Amino acid sequence: MEIIFIGTGSGKTSLKRNHSSLLISSSNTKLLVDTGDGISRALLQAEIEFNSITDIIITHYHPDHLSGLPSLLNQMKMNDRKNPLNIFCPGKPELLKNYIETNLIFIKRIGFKVEFISLSETEIKLNEEISFSIKKNSHLKKYAAEIKDETDLISLSVLFTLNGKKVFYTGDVGSPEDLYLFNEEFDILISEVTHLIGNDVISALEKLNPGMLILTHLEDNSEFESLEFIQLAEKLVPKFVIAYDNYKCKI
């Protein structure tokens, strides 16, 4: 099993990095987490067949995590997909379905079964190798004045269990406190760093003590690529990686 980082960039479009997405790949499951703008081309670059994807998780509805989904579904259709597809989403599934169909990708005409599953904090087990649970983070609270229905303002962090190892994926966070949502130890911390500063991550390493740190969701010329930060992080964690597109982490 491995985690493949399909896109490691921030919300700012970059020539160096694709928008947010990672793939958890095992012998019989390919779970895509987020489908940022340009995901179809990014999957081609990573040599991942569209129709091999079995499940998709959307952590929240910002375009750098979502907007590639209608195009990806269309690519699956044009490649004659027949197998069903599960899409796990925050909040009401109707909101996501309506977004897809606004792009004229109509689920009834797509040629394969698409099941939209609203995520709750109950653990979901995909198979013997892969399960996950979610917590709501504070990333979208800044929009509370514009969107009154809280079920439309959900941003998720995810704790995966992969072959018995715990992997915490922060998603996009709203504050450093979102790094401490799960009250249990984990082996790997995959942290976005667009909405954090270096001291936030260093403090989390000191308190959480993960076996591995992987940074993603990076802007060009990020402070996290500085020698000073790298030296600090390497003192606190056994293995430290600044992810890049198509980086693969064996589990």
N, C-alpha and C positions, 0 to 999 in steps of 0.2 A: 504494500500500500504506500501511496505517496500523496503529498500535497503539491500541486503545481500552481504556481502563481501566474495567472494569465495576464492580469493587469495590476500594476503596483503604483500607479500615479494618483495624484490628487484630483480635485475637481477642475483644476486648470489643465487644459489640453496641452500635451507635451509631445515633442518629437522623440523623447527618450523612453517614455513609459505609456502604456495603455491605461485606460480607466479601470476602476476597481473590479476585480474578479479573481477567484481562486477555485481550483478544482480538486476535490478529494476523490482519488481514483483507486479502486480496488479491483479484484478479479471480476466482480459482477455488478459493481455500482460505480457510477460517475456522477458525483454530487457537485453541481456548480453553485458557488456562493457568490451572488450578485452578478449583474449583467450590465456593466457600464457601457456608455456610448462606444460603439465600434466593436462590441464583443464578438461578432461573427468573424470579422477579419482577424481579431486577436486569437481566436481559436484556430483559425487556419494557420497562423504563424506558429502556434504551438503544436501543430499537427494533431489536433483533436477533432475527430469526426463529429459533426453536429448531432447525428442520430445516435451516437454512443452515450449521450447524456441521459441519465435515467431520472434525475431529480434536480430541482433548482430551489435554492433559498434566496429570497430577497430580504435584505436586512432593513431597508427603508427606501423611500421613494424619491430621493434626490436623483437627478439624471445621470450622475457619474456612477450610480449603483444600479440603475434601472433601465435607462432609455434604450439600451440595445436589445431588450427582450422582444419587442414586436418583430424586429428584423430577424432575430434568431429563430423565432417560431416560423417565420416565413421561409427561412433557409431550410428548416426541417421539412416543411411542406414540400418545397421544391425538390428536396432530396428523397421524396416518397417515404417519409417516416410512417411506420405502422404501429410501433410500440407505444404504449401509453406514457404520459409524462406527468409527474407530480410537481406542482409549483407551490412551495410553502411561502406564505406571505404574512406580513404584519397587518393586523386589523381586518377589515371586512374584505373578503375576496372579491366582492362586486366592484370595489374601487379599482382593483388591478385589472379585472376583466374588462371593465369599461374603458380603461386607458388603452389596453391592447386593441380593442375594437374601434376606438377612435382613430387608430392607425390603419383601419380597414383590414385588419387581420381578424376575421370572424371565426370564433371557436367552432361553430357548427360546420363550417366549410373547410376546416383545416386538414381533415383526413386521418386524424388520430385523436385518441382520447386525452384531454387535458383536465386534470383534477386540481382545483385550487383549494388549498388547505390553510385555514387560518391558524397561525401559531399561538399556542398558549404555553404556559410555563410547565406543562406536563412533559416529561421526557418522551422523545420520539425515537423509536428503534427501527432503523431501516433494515438491518440484518444483524447477523451475529458479530460483525466487525465494526459497524458504524451505528452510533446513536448520538443524539444531541438534545440539549435543553437550552432554553433562551431566557434572557432577562431584558426588560425594557430599560434603555438608558436615556440620558437627558439630552441627546443631540438635537432633538426637534422642539424642545420646550420654548425656544425663542420665537416660534411661530404661533404661540397660544392666542395672541390677540387677533390674528388673521383667520385662524381655523378654530371654530368653537367646539367641534366634535373631537374629543380626545382620541377616539378610535381611528381617526385619520392622521394622528400625529405620533405614530409609533416608530421608534428606531430600536433595533435589537442588537444585543451582544449574544454570542453563541459559545457554549461550552460543548465541545465534541468529545466523545469517547471513541478513539480509533485504535483498534487492536489492543484495547486495555489501557491506552495512554490518553491522558487528559490534555486537550488542546483548547486554549481560550482564545477566541477571535473577538477582538473588541468591537468590530464594526466601526462606525464613526461615533465618537464620544462628544459629550457636551461639556464635561468637566473632568478633572483628574479623578474625582470620586468614582467615575464609571469604571475605572480599572479594578475596583474592589467589589464588583457586583456579586461574584460567586464566592460563597463562603466555604471554599475547599481548595486543596492544593491541586496544582496542575503541572504537567511536564513541559509544555510549550506555551509561551505567550506570543501570539501574533497581534501586534499592536499597530493601529493607525497612528500617524504622527503629524497629520496636518493640524489637528486641533489640540496638540499638546506641546509643551516645551521640554527641553532636555531634562530639567530638574524633576519634572513630573514622572518621566520614565525611570530615572535613576532611583527616585524614592520608591516606585513600585517594585523595582528589582530588589531593593533592600528589604521590603516588607513581604513580598510574595515568594521570592527565592525560586523562580522557575529553573528548570534544567537547560532551557533554550529560549532565546529571545529572537524573534524575527520582526523586523520593522517593515511596514508597507504603507501605502497611501502617502507617498512622499512627493513634495514639490521639488522642482529643479533647484539645485544649489541649497538643499536643506541643511540646517544646522546639524542634523543627525548624521551627516556624512563627514563632519569635521573630525579631525584627529583627536581633539580634546574629548568629544563625546565618546568616540570609539574606545579610547583608552579607559575611560571611566566604566563603560559598560562591560568591557572585557574583564575587568577586575571583579565584577559582581555576578557574572553568569558564565557557566562552563562553556556554552556555545552561543555566539552572537552573529547574526546575519542581517545585513541590509538587503532586503529582497530586491530582485530585478525581474523583469518580465521573463517567464519560462524557467525561473528558478524552481528546482524540485527538492522537496524535503522528504526523505524516506521515513516511514513510520514503522 
